[in-house]
């Protein structure tokens, strides 16, 4: 695989990861809105059991959306800049 191929694959990864992050954010917002609609109506032992599983997942998702996902996209963009400089010189 040539360095040009590596660049193209990394560029596609950055684009698709950005799309994934946007889609995840939109979907998770919808789930949270649904939770807020059902919360006043659902207050029983099953809900408390559900929350034991849900809360850690919710925290992990928020961490990914706020920190992990954006940092990885930034990392890829920075690597793409370096690779572009390598392939095309600093004047590009």
N, C-alpha and C positions, 0 to 999 in steps of 0.2 A: 504494500500500500504506500503510495507516494505521500509526501507532506501536504500536497494540494488536496488529496483525498481526506487526510486527517483533518485538515482545516474545514472542509465541507461537512464532514460528519460532526465535528464539534459545533459548527454553526447551526446545523439542523437540531442538534441536541439542545443548544441554548434556546432556539426558537420554540421547540416542542415543550421544553421544561417551563418556559414562560407561559405558554398556552395552558399547560397542565395546572400551573399555579393559579392562573386566573380562573380556570374552570373549577378548581377545588375551592377557591375562595367563594365563588358564587354559589356552589352547591352547599358548602358548609353554612353560609349565611342563610340559605333556605331552610336547612335543617334546624338551625338555631331559632329561626322565626316560628317554625312548626312547634318546637319545644315550648316556646313562650306562649303559644296558643293553647297547648294542652296542659301546661303546668297548673293553672288554677283548677282544672277539672280532675287531675290525676294526683291523688294524695293518699296512697295506701302502701302496704308493705311491698307490693310488687314494684312500685315506683322507687322505693328506697333501695331495693335490690338492683334495679336498673341503674340508678344513680351511682352505685358502687362501681359499676363497669363504665358507665358513661363519663363520669367526671375525669378520670385519668386520660381517657381518649380525647375528650374535649381540650384538656390542657396540652396534650401532645400536639393536637391539630393546630391550636393557636400558636404554639412554639414554632411549628413548621412554617405556618403562614407568615408569621411576623419575622422570624429569624433565619431558620434553616433554608427554606426555599429561596428567599431573596439573596442570601449570602452565596448560595451555590450558583445562582444565575450570575451574580457579580463576579464570582471566581471564573466562570466560563468566559464571560466577556473579557476579563483581564487576560486570560490565556489566549483568547482569539486575537487580541491586540498584539501580543507578543509574537504569535505565530504569523500574523499578517506582516508584521515588521520583518520577520525572518524571511518570509517568502517574497516580499515586494520592496524591501528596503525601508528606511526610516522616512522617506519622503512621501510615502503613500498615505 
